[in-house]
């Protein structure tokens, strides 16, 4: 199982030290860019689920291009 944690920078070293001492846990920090990409992808997936369920209106492709 994979888990993403959001930890204050001031406590990150402590938590990473604890996790790395556990033989059954592989822990590696993400860069700010990697964390942002994962968060954005997760948001996009959630939006797609809402669109498929009819709870959110889909945007027209032309509107998406105008936003870029």
Predicted model as a PDB file, atoms N, CA, C, CB and O in Angstrom, pLDDT in the B-factor column:
MODEL        1                                                                  
ATOM      1  N   UNK A   1       0.845  -1.162   0.000  1.00 91.00           N  
ATOM      2  CA  UNK A   1       0.000   0.000   0.000  1.00 91.00           C  
ATOM      3  C   UNK A   1       0.897   1.234   0.000  1.00 91.00           C  
ATOM      4  CB  UNK A   1      -0.965  -0.007   1.215  1.00 91.00           C  
ATOM      5  O   UNK A   1       1.946   1.260   0.644  1.00 91.00           O  
ATOM      6  N   UNK A   2       0.467   2.238  -0.726  1.00 88.00           N  
ATOM      7  CA  UNK A   2       1.201   3.498  -0.757  1.00 88.00           C  
ATOM      8  C   UNK A   2       0.371   4.556  -0.042  1.00 88.00           C  
ATOM      9  CB  UNK A   2       1.523   3.932  -2.224  1.00 88.00           C  
ATOM     10  O   UNK A   2      -0.853   4.605  -0.169  1.00 88.00           O  
ATOM     11  N   UNK A   3       1.065   5.399   0.710  1.00 89.00           N  
ATOM     12  CA  UNK A   3       0.414   6.459   1.474  1.00 89.00           C  
ATOM     13  C   UNK A   3       1.215   7.735   1.280  1.00 89.00           C  
ATOM     14  CB  UNK A   3       0.300   6.087   2.991  1.00 89.00           C  
ATOM     15  O   UNK A   3       2.444   7.720   1.346  1.00 89.00           O  
ATOM     16  N   UNK A   4       0.526   8.829   1.043  1.00 86.00           N  
ATOM     17  CA  UNK A   4       1.199  10.120   0.945  1.00 86.00           C  
ATOM     18  C   UNK A   4       0.843  10.923   2.190  1.00 86.00           C  
ATOM     19  CB  UNK A   4       0.792  10.887  -0.366  1.00 86.00           C  
ATOM     20  O   UNK A   4      -0.333  11.080   2.520  1.00 86.00           O  
ATOM     21  N   UNK A   5       1.854  11.427   2.873  1.00 90.00           N  
ATOM     22  CA  UNK A   5       1.667  12.192   4.091  1.00 90.00           C  
ATOM     23  C   UNK A   5       2.017  13.655   3.842  1.00 90.00           C  
ATOM     24  CB  UNK A   5       2.521  11.615   5.234  1.00 90.00           C  
ATOM     25  O   UNK A   5       2.926  13.955   3.068  1.00 90.00           O  
ATOM     26  N   UNK A   6       1.308  14.550   4.487  1.00 89.00           N  
ATOM     27  CA  UNK A   6       1.624  15.978   4.434  1.00 89.00           C  
ATOM     28  C   UNK A   6       2.125  16.358   5.823  1.00 89.00           C  
ATOM     29  CB  UNK A   6       0.364  16.855   4.000  1.00 89.00           C  
ATOM     30  O   UNK A   6       1.347  16.428   6.774  1.00 89.00           O  
ATOM     31  N   UNK A   7       3.426  16.603   5.933  1.00 92.00           N  
ATOM     32  CA  UNK A   7       4.072  16.843   7.221  1.00 92.00           C  
ATOM     33  C   UNK A   7       4.712  18.229   7.217  1.00 92.00           C  
ATOM     34  CB  UNK A   7       5.134  15.748   7.522  1.00 92.00           C  
ATOM     35  O   UNK A   7       5.311  18.640   6.223  1.00 92.00           O  
ATOM     36  N   UNK A   8       4.582  18.942   8.325  1.00 94.00           N  
ATOM     37  CA  UNK A   8       5.240  20.244   8.449  1.00 94.00           C  
ATOM     38  C   UNK A   8       6.738  20.059   8.256  1.00 94.00           C  
ATOM     39  CB  UNK A   8       4.937  20.901   9.831  1.00 94.00           C  
ATOM     40  O   UNK A   8       7.314  19.072   8.713  1.00 94.00           O  
ATOM     41  N   UNK A   9       7.365  21.013   7.580  1.00 91.00           N  
ATOM     42  CA  UNK A   9       8.799  20.925   7.327  1.00 91.00           C  
ATOM     43  C   UNK A   9       9.594  20.770   8.620  1.00 91.00           C  
ATOM     44  CB  UNK A   9       9.273  22.157   6.573  1.00 91.00           C  
ATOM     45  O   UNK A   9      10.599  20.060   8.651  1.00 91.00           O  
ATOM     46  N   UNK A  10       9.150  21.429   9.679  1.00 96.00           N  
ATOM     47  CA  UNK A  10       9.894  21.379  10.937  1.00 96.00           C  
ATOM     48  C   UNK A  10       9.869  19.987  11.572  1.00 96.00           C  
ATOM     49  CB  UNK A  10       9.328  22.397  11.914  1.00 96.00           C  
ATOM     50  O   UNK A  10      10.733  19.678  12.392  1.00 96.00           O  
ATOM     51  N   UNK A  11       8.912  19.150  11.220  1.00 96.00           N  
ATOM     52  CA  UNK A  11       8.790  17.800  11.788  1.00 96.00           C  
ATOM     53  C   UNK A  11       9.145  16.704  10.792  1.00 96.00           C  
ATOM     54  CB  UNK A  11       7.382  17.579  12.293  1.00 96.00           C  
ATOM     55  O   UNK A  11       9.154  15.527  11.153  1.00 96.00           O  
ATOM     56  N   UNK A  12       9.436  17.067   9.547  1.00 93.00           N  
ATOM     57  CA  UNK A  12       9.669  16.074   8.498  1.00 93.00           C  
ATOM     58  C   UNK A  12      10.863  15.179   8.802  1.00 93.00           C  
ATOM     59  CB  UNK A  12       9.879  16.766   7.168  1.00 93.00           C  
ATOM     60  O   UNK A  12      10.786  13.966   8.604  1.00 93.00           O  
ATOM     61  N   UNK A  13      11.947  15.743   9.270  1.00 94.00           N  
ATOM     62  CA  UNK A  13      13.127  14.940   9.579  1.00 94.00           C  
ATOM     63  C   UNK A  13      12.846  13.897  10.642  1.00 94.00           C  
ATOM     64  CB  UNK A  13      14.260  15.829  10.028  1.00 94.00           C  
ATOM     65  O   UNK A  13      13.293  12.755  10.538  1.00 94.00           O  
ATOM     66  N   UNK A  14      12.109  14.290  11.659  1.00 96.00           N  
ATOM     67  CA  UNK A  14      11.757  13.372  12.743  1.00 96.00           C  
ATOM     68  C   UNK A  14      10.904  12.216  12.228  1.00 96.00           C  
ATOM     69  CB  UNK A  14      11.013  14.121  13.857  1.00 96.00           C  
ATOM     70  O   UNK A  14      11.179  11.054  12.526  1.00 96.00           O  
ATOM     71  N   UNK A  15       9.870  12.539  11.453  1.00 96.00           N  
ATOM     72  CA  UNK A  15       8.963  11.513  10.936  1.00 96.00           C  
ATOM     73  C   UNK A  15       9.696  10.601   9.957  1.00 96.00           C  
ATOM     74  CB  UNK A  15       7.742  12.162  10.250  1.00 96.00           C  
ATOM     75  O   UNK A  15       9.516   9.384   9.995  1.00 96.00           O  
ATOM     76  N   UNK A  16      10.521  11.177   9.079  1.00 94.00           N  
ATOM     77  CA  UNK A  16      11.265  10.347   8.129  1.00 94.00           C  
ATOM     78  C   UNK A  16      12.218   9.409   8.872  1.00 94.00           C  
ATOM     79  CB  UNK A  16      12.050  11.232   7.133  1.00 94.00           C  
ATOM     80  O   UNK A  16      12.384   8.256   8.473  1.00 94.00           O  
ATOM     81  N   UNK A  17      12.844   9.888   9.944  1.00 95.00           N  
ATOM     82  CA  UNK A  17      13.725   9.041  10.739  1.00 95.00           C  
ATOM     83  C   UNK A  17      12.977   7.856  11.334  1.00 95.00           C  
ATOM     84  CB  UNK A  17      14.375   9.852  11.847  1.00 95.00           C  
ATOM     85  O   UNK A  17      13.474   6.730  11.334  1.00 95.00           O  
ATOM     86  N   UNK A  18      11.779   8.121  11.838  1.00 96.00           N  
ATOM     87  CA  UNK A  18      10.962   7.042  12.387  1.00 96.00           C  
ATOM     88  C   UNK A  18      10.592   6.027  11.320  1.00 96.00           C  
ATOM     89  CB  UNK A  18       9.703   7.603  13.026  1.00 96.00           C  
ATOM     90  O   UNK A  18      10.721   4.821  11.531  1.00 96.00           O  
ATOM     91  N   UNK A  19      10.138   6.507  10.188  1.00 95.00           N  
ATOM     92  CA  UNK A  19       9.704   5.608   9.115  1.00 95.00           C  
ATOM     93  C   UNK A  19      10.859   4.771   8.579  1.00 95.00           C  
ATOM     94  CB  UNK A  19       9.077   6.408   7.979  1.00 95.00           C  
ATOM     95  O   UNK A  19      10.689   3.585   8.295  1.00 95.00           O  
ATOM     96  N   UNK A  20      12.019   5.377   8.441  1.00 93.00           N  
ATOM     97  CA  UNK A  20      13.158   4.654   7.889  1.00 93.00           C  
ATOM     98  C   UNK A  20      13.691   3.581   8.838  1.00 93.00           C  
ATOM     99  CB  UNK A  20      14.263   5.626   7.551  1.00 93.00           C  
ATOM    100  O   UNK A  20      14.395   2.671   8.400  1.00 93.00           O  
ATOM    101  N   UNK A  21      13.373   3.670  10.112  1.00 95.00           N  
ATOM    102  CA  UNK A  21      13.797   2.646  11.081  1.00 95.00           C  
ATOM    103  C   UNK A  21      12.906   1.402  11.024  1.00 95.00           C  
ATOM    104  CB  UNK A  21      13.783   3.225  12.501  1.00 95.00           C  
ATOM    105  O   UNK A  21      13.276   0.352  11.549  1.00 95.00           O  
ATOM    106  N   UNK A  22      11.759   1.514  10.402  1.00 96.00           N  
ATOM    107  CA  UNK A  22      10.851   0.375  10.304  1.00 96.00           C  
ATOM    108  C   UNK A  22      11.276  -0.483   9.112  1.00 96.00           C  
ATOM    109  CB  UNK A  22       9.364   0.846  10.156  1.00 96.00           C  
ATOM    110  O   UNK A  22      11.322   0.015   7.988  1.00 96.00           O  
ATOM    111  N   UNK A  23      11.586  -1.761   9.336  1.00 96.00           N  
ATOM    112  CA  UNK A  23      12.100  -2.596   8.247  1.00 96.00           C  
ATOM    113  C   UNK A  23      11.070  -2.876   7.149  1.00 96.00           C  
ATOM    114  CB  UNK A  23      12.593  -3.901   8.807  1.00 96.00           C  
ATOM    115  O   UNK A  23      11.449  -3.242   6.037  1.00 96.00           O  
ATOM    116  N   UNK A  24       9.810  -2.714   7.433  1.00 96.00           N  
ATOM    117  CA  UNK A  24       8.765  -3.016   6.452  1.00 96.00           C  
ATOM    118  C   UNK A  24       8.253  -1.778   5.719  1.00 96.00           C  
ATOM    119  CB  UNK A  24       7.612  -3.703   7.135  1.00 96.00           C  
ATOM    120  O   UNK A  24       7.277  -1.862   4.974  1.00 96.00           O  
ATOM    121  N   UNK A  25       8.906  -0.622   5.925  1.00 95.00           N  
ATOM    122  CA  UNK A  25       8.483   0.631   5.292  1.00 95.00           C  
ATOM    123  C   UNK A  25       9.611   1.167   4.430  1.00 95.00           C  
ATOM    124  CB  UNK A  25       8.065   1.681   6.355  1.00 95.00           C  
ATOM    125  O   UNK A  25      10.757   1.247   4.873  1.00 95.00           O  
ATOM    126  N   UNK A  26       9.288   1.531   3.209  1.00 94.00           N  
ATOM    127  CA  UNK A  26      10.225   2.227   2.330  1.00 94.00           C  
ATOM    128  C   UNK A  26       9.739   3.673   2.266  1.00 94.00           C  
ATOM    129  CB  UNK A  26      10.307   1.557   0.878  1.00 94.00           C  
ATOM    130  O   UNK A  26       8.632   3.936   1.796  1.00 94.00           O  
ATOM    131  N   UNK A  27      10.548   4.594   2.729  1.00 92.00           N  
ATOM    132  CA  UNK A  27      10.153   6.006   2.763  1.00 92.00           C  
ATOM    133  C   UNK A  27      11.159   6.837   1.983  1.00 92.00           C  
ATOM    134  CB  UNK A  27      10.043   6.519   4.223  1.00 92.00           C  
ATOM    135  O   UNK A  27      12.368   6.701   2.170  1.00 92.00           O  
ATOM    136  N   UNK A  28      10.657   7.694   1.113  1.00 89.00           N  
ATOM    137  CA  UNK A  28      11.530   8.627   0.414  1.00 89.00           C  
ATOM    138  C   UNK A  28      10.772   9.948   0.264  1.00 89.00           C  
ATOM    139  CB  UNK A  28      11.979   8.057  -0.986  1.00 89.00           C  
ATOM    140  O   UNK A  28       9.579   9.956  -0.041  1.00 89.00           O  
ATOM    141  N   UNK A  29      11.463  11.045   0.478  1.00 90.00           N  
ATOM    142  CA  UNK A  29      10.802  12.347   0.373  1.00 90.00           C  
ATOM    143  C   UNK A  29      10.550  12.714  -1.091  1.00 90.00           C  
ATOM    144  CB  UNK A  29      11.651  13.437   1.056  1.00 90.00           C  
ATOM    145  O   UNK A  29      11.278  12.290  -1.989  1.00 90.00           O  
ATOM    146  N   UNK A  30       9.515  13.503  -1.305  1.00 90.00           N  
ATOM    147  CA  UNK A  30       9.209  14.028  -2.631  1.00 90.00           C  
ATOM    148  C   UNK A  30       9.657  15.480  -2.704  1.00 90.00           C  
ATOM    149  CB  UNK A  30       7.692  13.900  -2.949  1.00 90.00           C  
ATOM    150  O   UNK A  30       9.635  16.199  -1.704  1.00 90.00           O  
ATOM    151  N   UNK A  31      10.059  15.899  -3.881  1.00 91.00           N  
ATOM    152  CA  UNK A  31      10.353  17.318  -4.065  1.00 91.00           C  
ATOM    153  C   UNK A  31       9.029  18.083  -4.078  1.00 91.00           C  
ATOM    154  CB  UNK A  31      11.164  17.567  -5.389  1.00 91.00           C  
ATOM    155  O   UNK A  31       7.962  17.489  -4.230  1.00 91.00           O  
ATOM    156  N   UNK A  32       9.109  19.385  -3.919  1.00 90.00           N  
ATOM    157  CA  UNK A  32       7.887  20.198  -3.954  1.00 90.00           C  
ATOM    158  C   UNK A  32       7.188  20.044  -5.301  1.00 90.00           C  
ATOM    159  CB  UNK A  32       8.212  21.687  -3.687  1.00 90.00           C  
ATOM    160  O   UNK A  32       5.960  20.008  -5.371  1.00 90.00           O  
ATOM    161  N   UNK A  33       7.983  19.953  -6.373  1.00 95.00           N  
ATOM    162  CA  UNK A  33       7.411  19.788  -7.708  1.00 95.00           C  
ATOM    163  C   UNK A  33       6.673  18.452  -7.812  1.00 95.00           C  
ATOM    164  CB  UNK A  33       8.514  19.878  -8.785  1.00 95.00           C  
ATOM    165  O   UNK A  33       5.551  18.403  -8.316  1.00 95.00           O  
ATOM    166  N   UNK A  34       7.288  17.383  -7.343  1.00 94.00           N  
ATOM    167  CA  UNK A  34       6.656  16.064  -7.403  1.00 94.00           C  
ATOM    168  C   UNK A  34       5.366  16.042  -6.591  1.00 94.00           C  
ATOM    169  CB  UNK A  34       7.619  14.983  -6.892  1.00 94.00           C  
ATOM    170  O   UNK A  34       4.365  15.480  -7.035  1.00 94.00           O  
ATOM    171  N   UNK A  35       5.381  16.643  -5.416  1.00 91.00           N  
ATOM    172  CA  UNK A  35       4.184  16.682  -4.575  1.00 91.00           C  
ATOM    173  C   UNK A  35       3.071  17.458  -5.263  1.00 91.00           C  
ATOM    174  CB  UNK A  35       4.501  17.310  -3.211  1.00 91.00           C  
ATOM    175  O   UNK A  35       1.907  17.061  -5.200  1.00 91.00           O  
ATOM    176  N   UNK A  36       3.419  18.563  -5.918  1.00 94.00           N  
ATOM    177  CA  UNK A  36       2.423  19.379  -6.614  1.00 94.00           C  
ATOM    178  C   UNK A  36       1.828  18.613  -7.790  1.00 94.00           C  
ATOM    179  CB  UNK A  36       3.047  20.699  -7.102  1.00 94.00           C  
ATOM    180  O   UNK A  36       0.619  18.666  -8.013  1.00 94.00           O  
ATOM    181  N   UNK A  37       2.657  17.907  -8.537  1.00 95.00           N  
ATOM    182  CA  UNK A  37       2.170  17.117  -9.673  1.00 95.00           C  
ATOM    183  C   UNK A  37       1.211  16.037  -9.186  1.00 95.00           C  
ATOM    184  CB  UNK A  37       3.351  16.479 -10.448  1.00 95.00           C  
ATOM    185  O   UNK A  37       0.143  15.852  -9.770  1.00 95.00           O  
ATOM    186  N   UNK A  38       1.576  15.326  -8.128  1.00 93.00           N  
ATOM    187  CA  UNK A  38       0.697  14.286  -7.585  1.00 93.00           C  
ATOM    188  C   UNK A  38      -0.629  14.865  -7.111  1.00 93.00           C  
ATOM    189  CB  UNK A  38       1.385  13.559  -6.434  1.00 93.00           C  
ATOM    190  O   UNK A  38      -1.686  14.275  -7.334  1.00 93.00           O  
ATOM    191  N   UNK A  39      -0.570  16.010  -6.462  1.00 92.00           N  
ATOM    192  CA  UNK A  39      -1.798  16.655  -5.989  1.00 92.00           C  
ATOM    193  C   UNK A  39      -2.685  17.065  -7.171  1.00 92.00           C  
ATOM    194  CB  UNK A  39      -1.458  17.888  -5.120  1.00 92.00           C  
ATOM    195  O   UNK A  39      -3.897  16.856  -7.141  1.00 92.00           O  
ATOM    196  N   UNK A  40      -2.079  17.649  -8.208  1.00 94.00           N  
ATOM    197  CA  UNK A  40      -2.840  18.080  -9.381  1.00 94.00           C  
ATOM    198  C   UNK A  40      -3.471  16.899 -10.117  1.00 94.00           C  
ATOM    199  CB  UNK A  40      -1.937  18.858 -10.333  1.00 94.00           C  
ATOM    200  O   UNK A  40      -4.618  16.979 -10.558  1.00 94.00           O  
ATOM    201  N   UNK A  41      -2.725  15.811 -10.246  1.00 95.00           N  
ATOM    202  CA  UNK A  41      -3.260  14.620 -10.910  1.00 95.00           C  
ATOM    203  C   UNK A  41      -4.423  14.051 -10.104  1.00 95.00           C  
ATOM    204  CB  UNK A  41      -2.156  13.550 -11.092  1.00 95.00           C  
ATOM    205  O   UNK A  41      -5.440  13.650 -10.670  1.00 95.00           O  
ATOM    206  N   UNK A  42      -4.273  14.017  -8.795  1.00 93.00           N  
ATOM    207  CA  UNK A  42      -5.355  13.540  -7.932  1.00 93.00           C  
ATOM    208  C   UNK A  42      -6.606  14.400  -8.071  1.00 93.00           C  
ATOM    209  CB  UNK A  42      -4.899  13.521  -6.477  1.00 93.00           C  
ATOM    210  O   UNK A  42      -7.721  13.880  -8.122  1.00 93.00           O  
ATOM    211  N   UNK A  43      -6.420  15.713  -8.132  1.00 94.00           N  
ATOM    212  CA  UNK A  43      -7.557  16.616  -8.328  1.00 94.00           C  
ATOM    213  C   UNK A  43      -8.238  16.350  -9.669  1.00 94.00           C  
ATOM    214  CB  UNK A  43      -7.098  18.083  -8.249  1.00 94.00           C  
ATOM    215  O   UNK A  43      -9.466  16.348  -9.756  1.00 94.00           O  
ATOM    216  N   UNK A  44      -7.438  16.127 -10.714  1.00 92.00           N  
ATOM    217  CA  UNK A  44      -7.996  15.870 -12.046  1.00 92.00           C  
ATOM    218  C   UNK A  44      -8.794  14.565 -12.065  1.00 92.00           C  
ATOM    219  CB  UNK A  44      -6.871  15.815 -13.097  1.00 92.00           C  
ATOM    220  O   UNK A  44      -9.864  14.492 -12.670  1.00 92.00           O  
ATOM    221  N   UNK A  45      -8.271  13.548 -11.404  1.00 95.00           N  
ATOM    222  CA  UNK A  45      -8.973  12.262 -11.339  1.00 95.00           C  
ATOM    223  C   UNK A  45     -10.300  12.421 -10.594  1.00 95.00           C  
ATOM    224  CB  UNK A  45      -8.089  11.191 -10.646  1.00 95.00           C  
ATOM    225  O   UNK A  45     -11.324  11.887 -11.020  1.00 95.00           O  
ATOM    226  N   UNK A  46     -10.276  13.154  -9.486  1.00 95.00           N  
ATOM    227  CA  UNK A  46     -11.514  13.394  -8.742  1.00 95.00           C  
ATOM    228  C   UNK A  46     -12.533  14.154  -9.592  1.00 95.00           C  
ATOM    229  CB  UNK A  46     -11.217  14.175  -7.455  1.00 95.00           C  
ATOM    230  O   UNK A  46     -13.724  13.847  -9.554  1.00 95.00           O  
ATOM    231  N   UNK A  47     -12.072  15.138 -10.353  1.00 93.00           N  
ATOM    232  CA  UNK A  47     -12.976  15.873 -11.250  1.00 93.00           C  
ATOM    233  C   UNK A  47     -13.589  14.943 -12.290  1.00 93.00           C  
ATOM    234  CB  UNK A  47     -12.227  17.021 -11.949  1.00 93.00           C  
ATOM    235  O   UNK A  47     -14.781  15.036 -12.584  1.00 93.00           O  
ATOM    236  N   UNK A  48     -12.782  14.052 -12.845  1.00 92.00           N  
ATOM    237  CA  UNK A  48     -13.298  13.115 -13.848  1.00 92.00           C  
ATOM    238  C   UNK A  48     -14.363  12.199 -13.249  1.00 92.00           C  
ATOM    239  CB  UNK A  48     -12.152  12.274 -14.436  1.00 92.00           C  
ATOM    240  O   UNK A  48     -15.359  11.899 -13.907  1.00 92.00           O  
ATOM    241  N   UNK A  49     -14.167  11.756 -12.019  1.00 95.00           N  
ATOM    242  CA  UNK A  49     -15.175  10.921 -11.352  1.00 95.00           C  
ATOM    243  C   UNK A  49     -16.476  11.703 -11.176  1.00 95.00           C  
ATOM    244  CB  UNK A  49     -14.653  10.426  -9.975  1.00 95.00           C  
ATOM    245  O   UNK A  49     -17.561  11.166 -11.397  1.00 95.00           O  
ATOM    246  N   UNK A  50     -16.366  12.965 -10.780  1.00 95.00           N  
ATOM    247  CA  UNK A  50     -17.558  13.790 -10.594  1.00 95.00           C  
ATOM    248  C   UNK A  50     -18.275  14.035 -11.919  1.00 95.00           C  
ATOM    249  CB  UNK A  50     -17.185  15.125  -9.947  1.00 95.00           C  
ATOM    250  O   UNK A  50     -19.504  14.044 -11.971  1.00 95.00           O  
ATOM    251  N   UNK A  51     -17.510  14.231 -12.980  1.00 92.00           N  
ATOM    252  CA  UNK A  51     -18.109  14.441 -14.304  1.00 92.00           C  
ATOM    253  C   UNK A  51     -18.842  13.179 -14.749  1.00 92.00           C  
ATOM    254  CB  UNK A  51     -17.026  14.833 -15.345  1.00 92.00           C  
ATOM    255  O   UNK A  51     -19.965  13.254 -15.248  1.00 92.00           O  
ATOM    256  N   UNK A  52     -18.206  12.017 -14.569  1.00 93.00           N  
ATOM    257  CA  UNK A  52     -18.842  10.753 -14.960  1.00 93.00           C  
ATOM    258  C   UNK A  52     -20.109  10.480 -14.173  1.00 93.00           C  
ATOM    259  CB  UNK A  52     -17.877   9.602 -14.774  1.00 93.00           C  
ATOM    260  O   UNK A  52     -21.047   9.878 -14.696  1.00 93.00           O  
ATOM    261  N   UNK A  53     -20.148  10.920 -12.908  1.00 94.00           N  
ATOM    262  CA  UNK A  53     -21.336  10.735 -12.079  1.00 94.00           C  
ATOM    263  C   UNK A  53     -22.401  11.798 -12.342  1.00 94.00           C  
ATOM    264  CB  UNK A  53     -20.951  10.752 -10.617  1.00 94.00           C  
ATOM    265  O   UNK A  53     -23.512  11.711 -11.817  1.00 94.00           O  
ATOM    266  N   UNK A  54     -22.061  12.799 -13.153  1.00 91.00           N  
ATOM    267  CA  UNK A  54     -23.019  13.855 -13.471  1.00 91.00           C  
ATOM    268  C   UNK A  54     -23.118  14.942 -12.414  1.00 91.00           C  
ATOM    269  CB  UNK A  54     -24.361  13.258 -13.676  1.00 91.00           C  
ATOM    270  O   UNK A  54     -24.039  15.758 -12.450  1.00 91.00           O  
ATOM    271  N   UNK A  55     -22.190  14.964 -11.482  1.00 92.00           N  
ATOM    272  CA  UNK A  55     -22.209  15.965 -10.416  1.00 92.00           C  
ATOM    273  C   UNK A  55     -21.449  17.228 -10.778  1.00 92.00           C  
ATOM    274  CB  UNK A  55     -21.635  15.382  -9.157  1.00 92.00           C  
ATOM    275  O   UNK A  55     -21.530  18.230 -10.067  1.00 92.00           O  
ATOM    276  N   UNK A  56     -20.709  17.188 -11.885  1.00 90.00           N  
ATOM    277  CA  UNK A  56     -19.921  18.317 -12.341  1.00 90.00           C  
ATOM    278  C   UNK A  56     -20.036  18.387 -13.856  1.00 90.00           C  
ATOM    279  CB  UNK A  56     -18.433  18.196 -11.889  1.00 90.00           C  
ATOM    280  O   UNK A  56     -19.956  17.368 -14.542  1.00 90.00           O  
ATOM    281  N   UNK A  57     -20.222  19.584 -14.365  1.00 89.00           N  
ATOM    282  CA  UNK A  57     -20.355  19.758 -15.819  1.00 89.00           C  
ATOM    283  C   UNK A  57     -18.972  19.721 -16.465  1.00 89.00           C  
ATOM    284  CB  UNK A  57     -21.082  21.099 -16.157  1.00 89.00           C  
ATOM    285  O   UNK A  57     -18.016  20.308 -15.958  1.00 89.00           O  
ATOM    286  N   UNK A  58     -18.887  19.024 -17.585  1.00 87.00           N  
ATOM    287  CA  UNK A  58     -17.637  18.955 -18.335  1.00 87.00           C  
ATOM    288  C   UNK A  58     -17.425  20.263 -19.083  1.00 87.00           C  
ATOM    289  CB  UNK A  58     -17.644  17.757 -19.319  1.00 87.00           C  
ATOM    290  O   UNK A  58     -18.383  20.911 -19.504  1.00 87.00           O  
ATOM    291  N   UNK A  59     -16.166  20.646 -19.243  1.00 81.00           N  
ATOM    292  CA  UNK A  59     -15.837  21.858 -19.993  1.00 81.00           C  
ATOM    293  C   UNK A  59     -15.681  21.517 -21.467  1.00 81.00           C  
ATOM    294  CB  UNK A  59     -14.544  22.516 -19.447  1.00 81.00           C  
ATOM    295  O   UNK A  59     -15.258  20.419 -21.828  1.00 81.00           O  
ATOM    296  N   UNK A  60     -16.024  22.456 -22.288  1.00 82.00           N  
ATOM    297  CA  UNK A  60     -15.833  22.318 -23.728  1.00 82.00           C  
ATOM    298  C   UNK A  60     -14.337  22.409 -24.036  1.00 82.00           C  
ATOM    299  CB  UNK A  60     -16.634  23.410 -24.511  1.00 82.00           C  
ATOM    300  O   UNK A  60     -13.620  23.169 -23.385  1.00 82.00           O  
ATOM    301  N   UNK A  61     -13.865  21.651 -25.011  1.00 80.00           N  
ATOM    302  CA  UNK A  61     -12.439  21.638 -25.354  1.00 80.00           C  
ATOM    303  C   UNK A  61     -11.949  23.028 -25.749  1.00 80.00           C  
ATOM    304  CB  UNK A  61     -12.175  20.649 -26.495  1.00 80.00           C  
ATOM    305  O   UNK A  61     -10.823  23.396 -25.415  1.00 80.00           O  
ATOM    306  N   UNK A  62     -12.765  23.803 -26.448  1.00 84.00           N  
ATOM    307  CA  UNK A  62     -12.364  25.155 -26.846  1.00 84.00           C  
ATOM    308  C   UNK A  62     -12.139  26.029 -25.620  1.00 84.00           C  
ATOM    309  CB  UNK A  62     -13.427  25.788 -27.762  1.00 84.00           C  
ATOM    310  O   UNK A  62     -11.225  26.854 -25.610  1.00 84.00           O  
ATOM    311  N   UNK A  63     -12.960  25.861 -24.587  1.00 81.00           N  
ATOM    312  CA  UNK A  63     -12.777  26.628 -23.354  1.00 81.00           C  
ATOM    313  C   UNK A  63     -11.459  26.259 -22.670  1.00 81.00           C  
ATOM    314  CB  UNK A  63     -13.957  26.391 -22.395  1.00 81.00           C  
ATOM    315  O   UNK A  63     -10.769  27.123 -22.130  1.00 81.00           O  
ATOM    316  N   UNK A  64     -11.119  24.977 -22.699  1.00 76.00           N  
ATOM    317  CA  UNK A  64      -9.854  24.549 -22.106  1.00 76.00           C  
ATOM    318  C   UNK A  64      -8.666  25.163 -22.835  1.00 76.00           C  
ATOM    319  CB  UNK A  64      -9.747  23.026 -22.124  1.00 76.00           C  
ATOM    320  O   UNK A  64      -7.705  25.599 -22.201  1.00 76.00           O  
ATOM    321  N   UNK A  65      -8.727  25.200 -24.166  1.00 82.00           N  
ATOM    322  CA  UNK A  65      -7.634  25.800 -24.935  1.00 82.00           C  
ATOM    323  C   UNK A  65      -7.510  27.290 -24.676  1.00 82.00           C  
ATOM    324  CB  UNK A  65      -7.838  25.555 -26.418  1.00 82.00           C  
ATOM    325  O   UNK A  65      -6.404  27.829 -24.640  1.00 82.00           O  
ATOM    326  N   UNK A  66      -8.650  27.961 -24.495  1.00 84.00           N  
ATOM    327  CA  UNK A  66      -8.604  29.405 -24.203  1.00 84.00           C  
ATOM    328  C   UNK A  66      -7.947  29.668 -22.850  1.00 84.00           C  
ATOM    329  CB  UNK A  66     -10.028  30.007 -24.223  1.00 84.00           C  
ATOM    330  O   UNK A  66      -7.275  30.684 -22.675  1.00 84.00           O  
ATOM    331  N   UNK A  67      -8.137  28.761 -21.894  1.00 80.00           N  
ATOM    332  CA  UNK A  67      -7.530  28.925 -20.563  1.00 80.00           C  
ATOM    333  C   UNK A  67      -6.007  28.819 -20.635  1.00 80.00           C  
ATOM    334  CB  UNK A  67      -8.084  27.870 -19.584  1.00 80.00           C  
ATOM    335  O   UNK A  67      -5.296  29.447 -19.850  1.00 80.00           O  
ATOM    336  N   UNK A  68      -5.517  28.026 -21.574  1.00 77.00           N  
ATOM    337  CA  UNK A  68      -4.057  27.861 -21.699  1.00 77.00           C  
ATOM    338  C   UNK A  68      -3.475  29.110 -22.307  1.00 77.00           C  
ATOM    339  CB  UNK A  68      -3.691  26.617 -22.560  1.00 77.00           C  
ATOM    340  O   UNK A  68      -2.263  29.194 -22.505  1.00 77.00           O  
TER     341      UNK A  68                                                      
ENDMDL                                                                          
END                                                                             
